[in-house]
Amino acid sequence: HMHADVGVVRDAAGLNRTLDWIVGATARDGASHALTASRLIVSAALARRESRGGHYRSDFPETLAPTRTFIRQGAEGSPLITHQPPDSTAESAA
């Protein structure tokens, strides 16, 4: 799933398909470092609705103004990802 849907070219459909697989695998087999890392990568890719650097979102081909990204644990352990202007601090995003 990661190789097919979370490569250089990605879109929401593939990212969501992979996230569903990760959530199912975690429920079935328990959390592992690989599944946790994969969930963070996919969640961050879904949260960034633009193309930046070497990663191209075919559903969001534009590049937006730079932001700082903050990731913290949300409800039920899911990642909570926010984007703030570059001059904000981690405390203001919490």
C-alpha positions as CSV (number, residue, x, y, z in Angstrom):
1,H,0.0,0.0,0.0
2,M,2.7,2.5,0.9
3,H,4.6,1.8,-2.3
4,A,1.6,2.1,-4.5
5,D,-0.4,4.9,-3.0
6,V,2.1,7.0,-0.9
7,G,4.9,7.4,-3.4
8,V,6.1,10.5,-5.1
9,V,2.8,11.0,-6.9
10,R,-0.2,10.7,-4.6
11,D,-3.8,11.7,-4.2
12,A,-6.5,11.6,-1.5
13,A,-8.1,8.4,-2.8
14,G,-4.8,6.4,-2.5
15,L,-3.8,8.0,0.8
16,N,-7.2,7.3,2.3
17,R,-7.1,3.7,1.0
18,T,-3.7,3.2,2.6
19,L,-4.9,4.8,5.9
20,D,-7.8,2.5,6.0
21,W,-5.5,-0.5,5.5
22,I,-3.2,0.8,8.3
23,V,-6.1,1.3,10.8
24,G,-7.3,-2.2,9.9
25,A,-3.9,-3.8,10.3
26,T,-3.4,-2.0,13.6
27,A,-6.8,-3.2,14.9
28,R,-6.1,-6.8,13.7
29,D,-2.4,-7.2,14.6
30,G,-1.8,-4.5,17.2
31,A,0.3,-1.4,16.9
32,S,3.9,-1.6,15.7
33,H,6.6,1.0,15.0
34,A,6.2,0.5,11.3
35,L,2.4,0.9,11.4
36,T,2.7,4.0,13.6
37,A,5.3,5.6,11.4
38,S,3.2,4.7,8.3
39,R,0.1,6.3,9.9
40,L,1.9,9.5,10.6
41,I,3.3,9.7,7.1
42,V,-0.1,9.1,5.5
43,S,-1.9,11.5,7.8
44,A,0.7,14.2,7.2
45,A,0.4,13.7,3.4
46,L,-3.4,14.0,3.6
47,A,-3.2,17.2,5.7
48,R,-0.9,18.9,3.2
49,R,-3.1,19.9,0.3
50,E,-0.4,21.0,-2.0
51,S,2.6,19.7,-3.9
52,R,5.9,20.5,-2.3
53,G,9.4,19.3,-3.0
54,G,9.6,15.8,-4.3
55,H,6.1,14.9,-3.4
56,Y,3.3,15.7,-5.9
57,R,-0.4,15.6,-5.0
58,S,-2.1,15.0,-8.3
59,D,-5.3,16.4,-6.8
60,F,-3.5,19.5,-5.4
61,P,-0.8,20.4,-8.0
62,E,-0.1,23.9,-6.7
63,T,2.5,24.9,-4.1
64,L,1.2,27.2,-1.3
65,A,3.0,29.7,0.9
66,P,5.3,27.9,3.4
67,T,3.9,26.9,6.7
68,R,5.2,25.2,9.9
69,T,3.6,21.8,10.6
70,F,2.8,20.6,14.1
71,I,1.9,17.0,14.8
72,R,0.5,15.9,18.1
73,Q,-1.6,13.1,19.5
74,G,-5.3,13.6,19.0
75,A,-8.4,11.8,20.1
76,E,-8.0,8.0,20.5
77,G,-4.3,8.3,19.6
78,S,-4.9,9.6,16.1
79,P,-2.5,12.2,14.7
80,L,-3.7,15.8,14.9
81,I,-1.9,17.9,12.3
82,T,-2.0,21.7,12.0
83,H,-0.3,24.1,9.7
84,Q,0.7,27.6,11.0
85,P,2.4,30.6,9.4
86,P,6.2,30.4,9.7
87,D,6.3,33.1,12.5
88,S,4.1,31.1,14.9
89,T,5.4,29.0,17.7
90,A,4.6,25.4,18.9
91,E,2.9,26.9,21.9
92,S,0.4,28.9,19.8
93,A,-0.5,25.7,17.8
94,A,-1.3,23.6,20.9
